[in-house]
Amino acid sequence: MFDLTGGNAMIQSMDVSMSLASKRMSLIASNLANLDTPGYRTRDFSFQGALKSALDGQTSPASLNATHPMHLQGTTSAALPPTTDALKPSSERNDGNDVSLDRENMLLSRTQTDYQTASTLMQVELRKLYSMIREASAH
C-alpha cells in the first residue's frame, strides 16, 4: 500500500500545526477552568516558537502510556514546548492566581484561528491528492 500523504510536506506541516494548536487549546481550557483556584499559575507556550522548532525537527512529540485501562490520557509539562517569559501574565490577584479571563479568551481565539487555517490548508492538499487519484483511475 502506498503512503500518499507521508511525502507531502504541506500535509505533514499542517498536521504538526493542528496538534500543537490542539495542545495549546487544552492548556487554555485548563487555565480557564482554574480561574478561581487560589495559587494557580497560568500555563502556556509560544505556538509560533513551538511550530518553528517542530518543523525544524528540533522537538519530538512526547506521549504518556496508559498502563491500566482506567487511566486517563493527559499531558505533563515535560511534554509541552518550552514557555517563554514574554507569555507570563502581568497581574496577579491577592490569592496568588494569575489567570486573566480576557487574555485567555484572546489566546483561545487566536489558537482556534490557527487550527482552522491549518485544517483548511490540509483539506486543500487532500483534495489535490484525491483529484490526482481520480484522474489516474479514469485513464
C-alpha positions as CSV (number, residue, x, y, z in Angstrom):
1,M,0.0,0.0,0.0
2,F,1.3,3.5,-0.8
3,D,1.6,6.3,1.7
4,L,0.3,9.2,-0.3
5,T,0.4,11.8,2.5
6,G,3.8,10.8,4.0
7,G,5.8,12.6,1.4
8,N,3.6,15.7,1.3
9,A,5.4,18.4,3.3
10,M,2.3,20.6,3.5
11,I,0.1,17.9,5.0
12,Q,2.8,17.0,7.5
13,S,3.3,20.6,8.5
14,M,-0.4,21.2,8.9
15,D,-0.6,18.0,11.0
16,V,2.0,19.4,13.3
17,S,0.3,22.7,13.4
18,M,-3.1,21.2,14.3
19,S,-1.5,19.0,17.0
20,L,0.2,22.0,18.6
21,A,-2.9,24.2,18.4
22,S,-4.9,21.4,20.0
23,K,-2.4,21.0,22.8
24,R,-2.5,24.8,23.4
25,M,-6.3,24.9,23.4
26,S,-6.2,22.2,26.1
27,L,-3.8,24.3,28.2
28,I,-6.0,27.4,27.8
29,A,-9.1,25.4,28.8
30,S,-7.2,24.2,31.9
31,N,-6.3,27.8,32.7
32,L,-9.9,28.9,32.3
33,A,-11.1,26.0,34.5
34,N,-8.8,27.2,37.2
35,L,-9.8,30.8,37.0
36,D,-10.9,30.9,40.7
37,T,-8.4,28.4,42.1
38,P,-6.2,30.1,44.7
39,G,-2.5,30.0,43.8
40,Y,-3.0,28.6,40.3
41,R,-0.3,29.7,37.8
42,T,-1.1,30.2,34.1
43,R,0.5,27.6,31.8
44,D,1.2,28.4,28.2
45,F,3.7,28.1,25.4
46,S,4.6,30.0,22.3
47,F,2.7,28.5,19.5
48,Q,4.8,30.1,16.8
49,G,8.1,29.1,18.5
50,A,6.9,25.5,19.1
51,L,5.8,25.2,15.5
52,K,9.1,26.5,14.2
53,S,11.0,24.1,16.4
54,A,8.8,21.2,15.4
55,L,9.1,22.0,11.7
56,D,12.9,22.3,12.0
57,G,12.9,18.9,13.6
58,Q,14.2,20.1,16.9
59,T,11.4,18.6,19.1
60,S,9.6,15.4,19.1
61,P,6.1,14.9,20.5
62,A,6.1,13.2,23.8
63,S,3.2,11.0,24.9
64,L,2.1,9.2,28.0
65,N,1.5,5.5,28.1
66,A,-1.6,4.2,29.9
67,T,-0.6,1.2,32.0
68,H,-4.2,0.5,33.0
69,P,-7.5,0.7,31.0
70,M,-9.0,3.1,33.6
71,H,-6.1,5.6,33.3
72,L,-7.0,9.0,31.8
73,Q,-5.0,10.3,28.9
74,G,-3.2,13.5,29.7
75,T,-0.1,15.6,29.2
76,T,2.7,16.6,31.5
77,S,4.6,19.9,31.5
78,A,7.6,17.9,30.2
79,A,5.6,17.1,27.0
80,L,4.9,20.7,26.4
81,P,7.1,23.0,24.3
82,P,9.1,25.5,26.4
83,T,7.4,28.5,27.8
84,T,8.8,32.0,27.2
85,D,8.8,34.7,29.8
86,A,7.0,37.1,27.5
87,L,3.9,35.0,27.8
88,K,3.6,35.3,31.5
89,P,0.6,37.4,32.7
90,S,1.4,40.8,34.0
91,S,-1.0,40.8,37.0
92,E,-1.7,38.5,40.0
93,R,-4.6,38.6,42.4
94,N,-4.3,38.6,46.2
95,D,-4.9,34.8,46.3
96,G,-1.8,34.2,44.0
97,N,-3.9,33.3,40.9
98,D,-2.6,35.0,37.8
99,V,-5.3,33.8,35.2
100,S,-6.7,36.6,33.2
101,L,-10.1,35.9,31.6
102,D,-9.5,38.4,28.8
103,R,-6.0,37.2,28.0
104,E,-7.1,33.5,27.9
105,N,-10.1,34.3,25.7
106,M,-7.9,36.2,23.3
107,L,-5.3,33.4,23.1
108,L,-8.1,30.9,22.6
109,S,-9.5,32.9,19.7
110,R,-6.1,33.2,18.1
111,T,-5.3,29.5,18.5
112,Q,-8.7,28.4,17.1
113,T,-7.9,30.6,14.1
114,D,-4.5,28.9,13.7
115,Y,-6.2,25.5,13.9
116,Q,-8.9,26.3,11.3
117,T,-6.3,27.7,8.9
118,A,-4.2,24.6,9.2
119,S,-7.3,22.4,8.7
120,T,-8.3,24.3,5.6
121,L,-4.8,24.1,4.1
122,M,-4.7,20.4,4.8
123,Q,-8.2,19.9,3.1
124,V,-6.9,21.7,0.0
125,E,-3.9,19.4,-0.2
126,L,-6.0,16.3,0.4
127,R,-8.4,17.4,-2.4
128,K,-5.5,17.7,-4.7
129,L,-4.4,14.2,-4.0
130,Y,-8.0,12.9,-4.4
131,S,-8.2,14.7,-7.8
132,M,-5.0,13.1,-9.0
133,I,-6.1,9.7,-7.9
134,R,-9.5,10.1,-9.7
135,E,-7.7,11.3,-12.9
136,A,-5.2,8.4,-12.8
137,S,-8.0,5.8,-12.3
138,A,-10.0,7.3,-15.2
139,H,-7.2,6.6,-17.7
